[in-house]
Amino acid sequence: MDNRRILDRVVATLGVLGLFGVLPFFVAAGLAAPLWAVVLLLAFWLVLLVVAIRQFTRRPWLVLALPFVAAAVWWLTMTLGESVLGWQA
């Protein structure tokens, strides 16, 4: 295995681990968000996980970006939910 493939696998692995790193935030959203919002957030996280698994060998650098996308969507959802929809902890 050449160095490029090793780097690609390390990058993709970090991306998948990053997705699991943001999962507690999605689960803890239930402290402030209603059940329907938590279900939608967890469904979105699952879609990102499926994308990460499917793109693991084809586009490893995309997989690395997915935890940042997940964190941004979670933050935006919680912020807008609090300010616009009145969600409170």
Secondary structure, 3 states (H helix, E strand, C coil): CCHHHHHHHHHHHHHHHHHHHHHHHHHHHHHCCCHHHHHHHHHHHHHHHHHHHHCCCCCHHHHHHHHHHHHHHHHHHHHHHHHCCCCCC
